[in-house]
Amino acid sequence: MNDSRIVDAVLVSLAAYLLQRLARTARRRLVTTRLRGPPSVDIVTGVGSTLLMAKDASILYDEWATEFGPVFSVPSGLFASKIVLCDPKAATHVYARDTAMYHRPQAMRDGIASIAGHNLLWAEGEDHKRHRRAMIPAFSNASIRKLTPAFIDAGYKVKEAWEGIIAESTEKDSAVIDIQTWMGRISLDSIGIAGFSHDFGSLSGAHPAVNVFFDALNEKTSSVKTIRWPLLEVVKSWPDRLSGKSKKFSMEMSNSLGEAAEPMLERVRQEKAGEVSREDKSIIGLLVKSESLGEGAEMHMSPEEVLSQMKLLIFAGKETTSAALTMALVRLSQNQDAQTKLRDELSKFATSDPTYEQLTNGLPYLDAVITESLRLMASGSISDFTRVAGEDDVIPLSHPVRDASGKLVDSIVVAKGTLVCVSISYMNRSPAIWGRDSREFRPERWLDEDGLPSKAKEIQGHRHILTFSDGQRACLGKQFALAELKAVLSVLIRYFVLEMEKKGGEVERAGLLSSQLKIVGEDGVGVPLRIRRVD
C-alpha cells in the first residue's frame, strides 16, 4: 500500500470516528434535559481547571447552585459537558445505580489499572460484585474487633517515640513534629499488621521499600500546579500518547507497589499451601483463598486480580487513613476546647484502653470529632463522584429546578453516555444543606443527630456525609478506617496536648492532586505541630 492510500485510510477512519462521535453527542443533546450553568473558561478543560485550582471547590459549587439551582450543567472540556448534582435525592438515585447503570469514565479506569491493576476500584458490574463479595468478610464487625488491639498498639508506639523526642528536645517540655509524617507511619504499619500480618516497621525507624512509591507519588502530586485531569472524564480511554513520562511514572508506581505486595502474598501462599482455614478472615488470607477457588466460583479471583487488590489496599490503607488522622489532629490543634472535651471523655481510661465496643458506641465525643473531621475533609474537585450513564435514565429531584428554557422540572432526563457528577465537597459542607456554620469544625452537631438540618438528613451516606461514598461503591474499609482513627486518637489525646506551631495557621493541599498538606503561605510539604505531655 503506497503512502497516499495509507493517508486516505487514516483520514477515512478519522472521519468515521468524528461522525460517530458527533452523532452520539447530538443524540445526548436531544435527549438530555438542557440545564443552565456557568460558561466555559477554556476549551480544553471547560471549568475543570478552575475547580482544580480552587482552595475549596464546594464554594464554587455553592455559588453555581445558588445561581442555577442544585442541578446544573458545567463545561468539562473539548465541547463536552457534565451534569452536576447538588440535590440529595438525585445523588441517592445515582449512587443506588452505581456499577449497574452508571460507570466510571473509561479513562479513569485505565488510569487506576495503570498503577494498581484490575482491582475493586477498577471493576464494574459483575466483576465488581465478585471482587467485593470475596473481600467483605475481612471487613466485618467481628474481623475489625480482632484488629483493634493492633491499632491501639500503633498509637502506643507513637506515644513512646514522641516521649523520646520531647526528652531530647532543647525546649524540655515540648517539641515540634511533622504530624503528617507520623500519621503516615501509623497508617502503613497498621494496614501491614492488621491486613497482611506483616510489620513494615516504619514506626520503629525502618524505611520500607514501599515508601519509595509513596515518596515518589507525594513528590509528583505535590508539585502539580496545573493539570489536564478533567480530560480523563471526556476522552474515550487513557491516551497512549500521554506520554513517555506519565506512562513511565505509572509503571514505576505499579512496580513499587507490586514489589511490596508480592513477597507478602508468596509467604502466605506457602504457609497455607492453598488451604486457608475457614476461620481465617484476614484480608490477605481471604485473597489467597479466592485465587485457590476454581474459575467460575462466585468469589474466585485470578492471581493478577489478587495482586491488584493488594496494591490497592496498601495504597488506600496508608494514604486515605493517614490524611484522615492528620486532618483530625490538625482540627483539634486549631480547636483547643474540643481537644480538652475529648481528653476529658477519654480520662476514664487512665489504667486501661477502650474496647472495640466502647470505641464504637461508648465515646460520643470521640465519635463526633471523627465524624466532623471526615465531613470537612474532601475539599478538591478531584474527590467528586463522576460517572457515565450506561443507558438513558430519569433522575428525580428533591425540589424543582428551572431548565435552560426557564421551565420548572422535578426530574431530569439523561441520555446514555452523559457525564454525571455528585459534588461530595458540596454535599458535605454547603450552607444550603448544613446551615451557616457548615464550614466550621463543630463536633457538637453530632451529639444529637435529630438536630441536624432536614436537608442534611436527606443524604444517604454514612452519618449523612459522603466521605465514604455510598451505594454499591461505598467504602469497603469504612469500619476498618473508623476503628483505626478512634483507636489512635484515644491514645494520643490522652497523653499529649497538640497545638499548631504557627498560631492561627491554616492548612491546604500541597498540590492539585495531593493528599499531602502544607501550611498556607509556606513552602514545603508538612504540618508542624507542637506536642506537650498532658500534665
C-alpha positions as CSV (number, residue, x, y, z in Angstrom):
1,M,0.0,0.0,0.0
2,N,1.5,3.3,-1.0
3,D,1.7,6.4,1.2
4,S,-1.3,8.2,-0.4
5,R,-3.5,5.2,0.3
6,I,-2.3,5.0,3.9
7,V,-3.2,8.7,4.3
8,D,-6.6,8.1,2.7
9,A,-7.3,5.2,5.0
10,V,-6.3,7.2,8.1
11,L,-8.5,10.2,7.0
12,V,-11.5,7.9,6.4
13,S,-11.1,6.3,9.8
14,L,-10.8,9.7,11.5
15,A,-13.8,11.0,9.6
16,A,-15.8,7.9,10.6
17,Y,-14.8,8.3,14.2
18,L,-15.7,12.0,14.3
19,L,-19.1,11.4,12.6
20,Q,-19.9,8.7,15.1
21,R,-18.9,10.9,18.0
22,L,-20.9,13.8,16.6
23,A,-24.0,11.5,16.2
24,R,-23.7,10.4,19.8
25,T,-23.2,13.9,21.0
26,A,-26.2,15.1,19.0
27,R,-28.4,12.4,20.5
28,R,-27.3,13.2,24.0
29,R,-28.1,16.8,23.5
30,L,-31.5,16.0,22.1
31,V,-32.5,13.5,24.8
32,T,-30.8,15.1,27.9
33,T,-32.7,17.8,29.7
34,R,-31.0,21.1,28.9
35,L,-29.9,22.8,32.1
36,R,-28.4,26.2,33.0
37,G,-24.8,26.5,34.2
38,P,-21.6,28.6,34.1
39,P,-19.8,29.3,30.9
40,S,-16.6,27.6,29.8
41,V,-13.3,29.1,31.0
42,D,-11.1,27.3,28.4
43,I,-11.7,24.9,25.5
44,V,-9.5,22.2,26.9
45,T,-10.9,21.7,30.4
46,G,-14.2,23.7,30.4
47,V,-14.4,24.8,34.1
48,G,-12.2,21.9,35.2
49,S,-9.0,23.9,35.7
50,T,-11.0,26.5,37.7
51,L,-12.3,23.8,40.0
52,L,-8.9,22.1,40.5
53,M,-7.2,25.4,41.3
54,A,-9.9,26.3,43.9
55,K,-8.9,26.1,47.5
56,D,-12.3,24.8,48.3
57,A,-14.3,23.5,45.3
58,S,-17.5,23.4,47.5
59,I,-17.6,27.2,47.5
60,L,-17.7,27.3,43.7
61,Y,-20.4,24.7,43.6
62,D,-22.3,26.6,46.2
63,E,-22.2,29.8,44.1
64,W,-23.4,27.9,41.0
65,A,-26.1,26.0,42.8
66,T,-27.4,29.3,44.2
67,E,-27.4,30.9,40.7
68,F,-28.6,28.0,38.6
69,G,-30.3,25.6,41.1
70,P,-29.0,22.5,42.8
71,V,-28.8,20.6,39.4
72,F,-26.9,22.3,36.6
73,S,-24.6,21.7,33.7
74,V,-20.9,22.6,33.5
75,P,-18.5,22.5,30.5
76,S,-16.0,19.7,31.0
77,G,-13.7,20.3,28.0
78,L,-13.5,19.5,24.3
79,F,-17.0,20.8,23.9
80,A,-18.4,18.2,26.3
81,S,-20.4,18.9,29.4
82,K,-21.4,17.2,32.6
83,I,-24.4,17.4,34.9
84,V,-23.6,18.3,38.5
85,L,-26.0,17.0,41.2
86,C,-26.1,19.1,44.4
87,D,-29.5,17.6,45.2
88,P,-29.7,14.8,47.8
89,K,-32.5,12.9,46.1
90,A,-30.8,13.0,42.7
91,A,-27.5,11.9,44.3
92,T,-29.1,9.0,46.1
93,H,-30.7,7.8,42.8
94,V,-27.3,7.7,41.0
95,Y,-25.4,6.1,43.9
96,A,-28.1,3.4,44.1
97,R,-27.4,2.5,40.4
98,D,-23.6,2.8,40.5
99,T,-21.8,0.0,38.7
100,A,-25.1,-1.3,37.2
101,M,-26.3,1.8,35.3
102,Y,-23.6,4.4,36.0
103,H,-19.9,3.6,35.4
104,R,-16.5,5.3,35.9
105,P,-15.3,7.1,32.8
106,Q,-13.1,4.6,30.9
107,A,-10.0,6.8,31.0
108,M,-10.3,6.9,34.8
109,R,-10.5,3.1,34.9
110,D,-7.4,3.0,32.7
111,G,-5.6,5.3,35.0
112,I,-6.4,3.1,38.0
113,A,-5.3,0.0,36.2
114,S,-2.0,1.5,35.0
115,I,-0.9,1.9,38.7
116,A,-2.8,-0.7,40.7
117,G,-4.2,-3.1,38.2
118,H,-7.6,-4.6,37.8
119,N,-8.9,-4.2,41.4
120,L,-12.1,-3.4,43.2
121,L,-11.8,0.3,42.4
122,W,-11.4,-0.5,38.7
123,A,-14.1,-3.2,38.4
124,E,-17.6,-2.6,37.2
125,G,-20.8,-4.7,37.1
126,E,-20.4,-8.4,37.9
127,D,-16.7,-8.1,38.3
128,H,-17.2,-5.5,41.0
129,K,-19.7,-7.8,42.8
130,R,-17.3,-10.7,42.6
131,H,-14.4,-8.7,44.0
132,R,-16.4,-7.2,46.7
133,R,-18.0,-10.5,47.7
134,A,-14.6,-12.1,48.2
135,M,-13.3,-9.3,50.5
136,I,-16.4,-8.4,52.6
137,P,-15.7,-11.0,55.4
138,A,-12.3,-9.2,56.1
139,F,-14.2,-6.0,57.0
140,S,-17.0,-7.4,59.1
141,N,-17.5,-6.1,62.7
142,A,-16.1,-9.4,64.0
143,S,-13.0,-9.1,62.0
144,I,-12.4,-5.4,62.9
145,R,-12.9,-6.2,66.6
146,K,-9.9,-8.6,66.4
147,L,-7.8,-5.9,64.7
148,T,-8.5,-3.1,67.3
149,P,-5.6,-4.1,69.6
150,A,-3.2,-3.6,66.7
151,F,-4.5,-0.1,66.1
152,I,-4.1,0.8,69.8
153,D,-0.6,-0.7,69.8
154,A,0.3,1.5,66.9
155,G,-0.8,4.5,69.0
156,Y,1.4,3.4,71.9
157,K,4.4,3.1,69.6
158,V,3.9,6.7,68.6
159,K,3.5,7.7,72.2
160,E,6.9,6.1,73.1
161,A,8.5,7.8,70.1
162,W,7.1,11.2,70.9
163,E,8.1,11.0,74.6
164,G,11.7,10.3,73.4
165,I,11.6,13.3,71.1
166,I,10.3,15.5,73.9
167,A,13.0,14.2,76.3
168,E,15.7,15.1,73.8
169,S,14.2,18.5,72.9
170,T,16.1,21.6,73.9
171,E,12.7,23.0,75.0
172,K,12.4,20.4,77.8
173,D,8.6,20.0,78.0
174,S,7.6,20.2,74.3
175,A,8.8,19.5,70.8
176,V,7.7,20.2,67.2
177,I,6.9,17.3,64.9
178,D,5.5,16.9,61.4
179,I,2.2,15.3,62.3
180,Q,1.7,14.2,58.7
181,T,4.9,12.0,58.6
182,W,3.9,10.3,61.9
183,M,0.3,9.6,60.8
184,G,1.7,8.1,57.5
185,R,3.8,5.7,59.6
186,I,0.9,4.7,61.7
187,S,-1.3,4.0,58.7
188,L,1.3,2.0,56.8
189,D,2.2,-0.2,59.8
190,S,-1.5,-0.7,60.7
191,I,-2.5,-1.9,57.2
192,G,0.5,-4.1,57.2
193,I,-0.1,-5.8,60.6
194,A,-3.9,-5.8,60.6
195,G,-4.4,-6.6,56.9
196,F,-1.4,-8.7,55.9
197,S,0.2,-9.9,59.1
198,H,3.3,-8.0,58.1
199,D,5.1,-5.3,60.0
200,F,6.5,-2.6,57.7
201,G,8.4,-1.3,60.7
202,S,8.1,2.4,59.9
203,L,7.2,3.3,63.5
204,S,10.4,1.5,64.6
205,G,12.6,3.6,62.3
206,A,12.6,1.4,59.2
207,H,12.2,2.8,55.7
208,P,10.3,0.0,53.9
209,A,10.7,-0.3,50.1
210,V,7.0,0.6,49.6
211,N,7.9,4.1,50.8
212,V,9.7,4.6,47.5
213,F,6.2,4.5,46.0
214,F,4.7,6.9,48.5
215,D,7.6,9.3,48.4
216,A,7.6,9.4,44.6
217,L,3.8,9.8,44.5
218,N,3.8,12.6,47.0
219,E,6.6,14.4,45.3
220,K,4.9,14.1,41.9
221,T,1.4,15.1,43.1
222,S,2.6,17.9,45.4
223,S,4.5,19.5,42.5
224,V,1.4,19.5,40.2
225,K,0.3,23.1,39.8
226,T,-1.6,22.8,36.6
227,I,-3.2,19.7,35.1
228,R,-5.4,18.3,32.4
229,W,-7.1,15.7,34.7
230,P,-10.6,16.9,33.7
231,L,-9.8,15.5,30.3
232,L,-10.0,12.0,31.8
233,E,-13.7,12.5,32.1
234,V,-14.3,13.1,28.4
235,V,-11.6,11.2,26.4
236,K,-12.5,7.7,25.4
237,S,-9.6,6.0,27.0
238,W,-6.2,6.6,28.6
239,P,-4.3,8.2,25.8
240,D,-1.4,6.0,24.6
241,R,0.5,9.2,23.6
242,L,0.1,10.5,27.1
243,S,3.5,10.3,27.1
244,G,6.5,8.8,27.9
245,K,6.9,10.5,31.2
246,S,3.4,9.7,32.5
247,K,3.4,6.1,31.4
248,K,6.9,5.6,32.8
249,F,5.8,7.1,36.1
250,S,2.7,4.8,36.3
251,M,4.8,1.8,35.5
252,E,7.3,2.7,38.2
253,M,4.5,3.2,40.7
254,S,2.9,-0.1,39.8
255,N,6.2,-1.9,40.1
256,S,6.9,-0.4,43.6
257,L,3.5,-1.5,44.9
258,G,4.0,-4.9,43.4
259,E,7.4,-5.3,45.0
260,A,5.8,-4.6,48.4
261,A,2.8,-6.9,47.8
262,E,4.3,-10.0,46.1
263,P,6.6,-11.2,48.9
264,M,3.7,-11.0,51.4
265,L,1.4,-12.9,49.1
266,E,4.0,-15.6,48.4
267,R,4.7,-16.0,52.1
268,V,1.0,-16.7,52.8
269,R,0.6,-18.9,49.8
270,Q,3.5,-21.1,51.1
271,E,2.2,-21.1,54.6
272,K,-1.3,-22.1,53.6
273,A,-0.4,-24.2,50.6
274,G,-3.7,-23.2,49.1
275,E,-5.7,-24.4,52.1
276,V,-6.8,-21.3,54.0
277,S,-8.7,-22.1,57.2
278,R,-12.4,-21.2,57.2
279,E,-11.7,-19.2,60.3
280,D,-9.1,-17.1,58.6
281,K,-10.9,-13.8,57.8
282,S,-7.7,-11.7,57.4
283,I,-7.5,-9.6,54.2
284,I,-4.6,-11.5,52.8
285,G,-5.9,-14.9,53.9
286,L,-9.2,-14.3,52.0
287,L,-7.4,-13.1,48.9
288,V,-5.2,-16.2,48.8
289,K,-8.3,-18.3,49.4
290,S,-10.2,-16.6,46.5
291,E,-7.4,-17.5,44.0
292,S,-7.5,-21.1,45.1
293,L,-11.2,-21.4,44.1
294,G,-11.9,-22.7,40.6
295,E,-12.8,-20.3,37.8
296,G,-16.5,-19.6,37.8
297,A,-16.7,-19.7,41.6
298,E,-18.6,-16.6,42.8
299,M,-15.6,-15.5,44.9
300,H,-12.8,-16.5,42.6
301,M,-10.0,-14.1,41.7
302,S,-7.1,-14.7,39.5
303,P,-3.5,-14.2,40.8
304,E,-3.3,-10.9,38.8
305,E,-6.5,-9.7,40.5
306,V,-5.3,-10.7,43.9
307,L,-2.1,-8.8,43.4
308,S,-4.1,-5.8,42.2
309,Q,-6.2,-5.9,45.4
310,M,-3.1,-5.9,47.5
311,K,-1.7,-2.9,45.6
312,L,-5.0,-1.0,46.1
313,L,-5.2,-1.9,49.8
314,I,-1.7,-0.8,50.6
315,F,-2.3,2.5,48.8
316,A,-5.8,3.2,50.3
317,G,-4.9,1.8,53.8
318,K,-1.9,4.2,54.0
319,E,-2.8,7.4,52.1
320,T,-6.5,7.8,53.0
321,T,-6.3,6.9,56.6
322,S,-3.1,9.0,57.1
323,A,-4.9,12.0,55.6
324,A,-7.9,11.5,57.9
325,L,-5.7,11.1,61.0
326,T,-3.7,14.2,60.1
327,M,-6.8,16.3,59.5
328,A,-8.4,15.2,62.7
329,L,-5.4,16.2,64.8
330,V,-5.0,19.5,62.9
331,R,-8.6,20.3,63.7
332,L,-8.1,19.5,67.3
333,S,-4.9,21.6,67.4
334,Q,-6.9,24.5,66.0
335,N,-9.7,24.0,68.5
336,Q,-8.3,23.6,72.0
337,D,-11.8,23.5,73.6
338,A,-12.7,20.5,71.5
339,Q,-9.4,18.8,72.3
340,T,-10.0,19.4,76.0
341,K,-13.5,18.0,75.9
342,L,-12.2,14.9,74.1
343,R,-9.5,14.4,76.6
344,D,-12.0,14.7,79.4
345,E,-14.1,12.0,77.8
346,L,-11.1,9.7,77.5
347,S,-9.9,10.3,81.1
348,K,-11.8,7.3,82.4
349,F,-9.3,5.1,80.6
350,A,-6.4,6.1,82.9
351,T,-5.4,2.5,83.5
352,S,-6.9,0.6,80.6
353,D,-7.7,1.1,76.9
354,P,-11.2,1.3,75.4
355,T,-12.6,-1.9,73.9
356,Y,-13.9,-2.1,70.3
357,E,-17.4,-1.8,71.7
358,Q,-16.5,1.3,73.7
359,L,-14.7,2.9,70.7
360,T,-17.7,2.1,68.5
361,N,-20.6,3.1,70.8
362,G,-19.4,4.3,74.1
363,L,-17.5,7.5,73.4
364,P,-19.9,10.0,71.8
365,Y,-17.5,13.0,71.7
366,L,-14.7,10.9,70.1
367,D,-17.2,9.8,67.5
368,A,-18.4,13.4,67.0
369,V,-14.8,14.6,66.5
370,I,-14.1,11.9,63.9
371,T,-17.3,12.4,62.0
372,E,-16.9,16.2,61.9
373,S,-13.4,15.9,60.7
374,L,-14.4,13.5,57.9
375,R,-17.2,15.8,56.9
376,L,-14.8,18.6,56.3
377,M,-12.1,16.5,54.6
378,A,-12.9,16.4,50.9
379,S,-12.2,19.9,49.5
380,G,-11.0,19.4,46.0
381,S,-13.0,18.6,42.9
382,I,-10.7,15.6,42.4
383,S,-12.8,13.9,45.1
384,D,-16.0,14.4,43.2
385,F,-18.1,11.3,42.2
386,T,-18.2,11.3,38.4
387,R,-19.9,8.7,36.3
388,V,-21.1,8.0,32.8
389,A,-24.7,6.9,32.2
390,G,-24.7,3.4,30.8
391,E,-28.2,3.9,29.5
392,D,-30.9,6.5,29.3
393,D,-32.3,7.4,32.7
394,V,-34.7,9.8,34.5
395,I,-33.2,11.3,37.7
396,P,-35.8,12.5,40.3
397,L,-35.1,15.8,42.2
398,S,-35.9,16.8,45.8
399,H,-37.1,20.2,44.6
400,P,-37.9,21.5,41.1
401,V,-35.3,23.4,39.2
402,R,-35.5,25.7,36.1
403,D,-34.1,24.2,32.9
404,A,-32.4,26.2,30.2
405,S,-35.7,27.4,28.8
406,G,-36.9,28.6,32.3
407,K,-39.4,25.7,32.7
408,L,-39.7,24.2,36.2
409,V,-38.9,20.4,36.2
410,D,-39.0,17.9,39.1
411,S,-36.8,15.3,37.3
412,I,-34.2,15.4,34.6
413,V,-33.6,13.0,31.6
414,V,-30.0,11.9,30.9
415,A,-29.1,10.1,27.8
416,K,-26.7,7.2,27.6
417,G,-23.1,8.5,27.6
418,T,-23.9,11.6,29.7
419,L,-21.4,12.6,32.4
420,V,-23.0,13.0,35.8
421,C,-21.2,14.3,38.9
422,V,-22.1,14.4,42.6
423,S,-20.1,17.1,44.3
424,I,-19.0,15.4,47.6
425,S,-17.5,18.6,48.9
426,Y,-20.7,20.5,48.3
427,M,-22.9,17.8,49.9
428,N,-20.6,17.6,53.0
429,R,-20.2,21.4,53.5
430,S,-22.8,23.5,51.8
431,P,-24.5,26.1,53.9
432,A,-27.7,25.3,52.0
433,I,-27.6,21.8,53.5
434,W,-25.7,22.2,56.8
435,G,-26.5,25.8,57.8
436,R,-24.5,28.9,58.3
437,D,-21.7,27.2,60.3
438,S,-21.3,24.5,57.7
439,R,-17.6,25.1,57.2
440,E,-16.8,25.3,60.8
441,F,-15.4,22.5,62.9
442,R,-18.1,21.9,65.4
443,P,-18.3,18.3,66.7
444,E,-21.3,19.1,68.9
445,R,-23.6,19.0,65.9
446,W,-23.2,15.2,66.0
447,L,-24.1,14.7,69.7
448,D,-27.8,15.0,68.7
449,E,-28.3,13.8,65.2
450,D,-32.0,14.6,65.5
451,G,-30.9,18.2,65.5
452,L,-29.2,18.0,62.1
453,P,-30.8,20.1,59.4
454,S,-33.5,18.3,57.5
455,K,-31.7,18.7,54.2
456,A,-28.6,17.0,55.7
457,K,-30.7,14.1,56.7
458,E,-31.7,13.5,53.1
459,I,-28.1,12.5,52.3
460,Q,-27.9,8.7,52.5
461,G,-24.2,8.2,53.1
462,H,-22.6,7.2,56.4
463,R,-23.9,9.6,59.1
464,H,-25.3,11.7,56.3
465,I,-21.9,12.5,54.7
466,L,-20.4,11.2,51.5
467,T,-16.7,10.9,52.5
468,F,-17.1,7.1,52.3
469,S,-19.2,7.4,49.2
470,D,-22.5,5.4,49.1
471,G,-24.3,2.7,47.2
472,Q,-22.5,-0.3,45.7
473,R,-19.2,1.6,45.9
474,A,-19.5,2.7,49.5
475,C,-16.0,2.3,51.0
476,L,-15.5,-1.4,51.9
477,G,-12.9,-0.4,54.5
478,K,-15.1,2.1,56.3
479,Q,-15.3,0.3,59.6
480,F,-11.5,-0.5,59.4
481,A,-10.8,3.1,59.0
482,L,-13.1,4.3,61.7
483,A,-11.7,1.8,64.2
484,E,-8.2,2.9,63.4
485,L,-9.0,6.6,63.7
486,K,-10.7,6.2,67.0
487,A,-8.1,3.8,68.5
488,V,-5.2,6.1,67.6
489,L,-6.8,9.3,68.8
490,S,-7.9,7.5,72.0
491,V,-4.2,7.0,72.8
492,L,-2.6,10.2,71.5
493,I,-5.1,12.7,73.0
494,R,-4.9,11.0,76.4
495,Y,-1.2,11.6,76.6
496,F,-0.4,14.7,74.6
497,V,-1.6,18.3,74.1
498,L,-1.3,19.3,70.5
499,E,-1.1,22.9,69.2
500,M,-0.4,24.5,65.8
501,E,3.2,25.6,65.8
502,K,2.2,28.6,63.8
503,K,-0.6,30.3,65.8
504,G,-3.7,30.7,63.6
505,G,-2.1,28.5,60.9
506,E,-4.3,27.1,58.2
507,V,-3.6,24.1,56.1
508,E,-4.2,23.4,52.4
509,R,-3.4,20.7,49.8
510,A,0.3,20.7,48.8
511,G,-0.7,20.2,45.2
512,L,-3.7,19.8,43.0
513,L,-3.8,16.0,43.2
514,S,-2.1,15.6,46.5
515,S,-3.5,14.2,49.7
516,Q,-0.5,15.8,51.4
517,L,-1.0,19.0,53.4
518,K,1.1,22.1,53.9
519,I,0.8,25.3,55.9
520,V,-0.9,28.1,53.9
521,G,1.7,30.6,52.7
522,E,4.7,28.4,53.4
523,D,6.9,26.4,51.1
524,G,7.3,22.6,51.5
525,V,5.0,19.8,52.5
526,G,4.3,19.1,56.1
527,V,2.2,20.2,59.1
528,P,4.3,21.1,62.1
529,L,2.5,20.7,65.5
530,R,3.9,21.3,68.9
531,I,3.3,18.4,71.3
532,R,3.4,18.5,75.1
533,R,2.8,15.8,77.6
534,V,-0.5,16.0,79.4
535,D,0.1,17.2,83.0
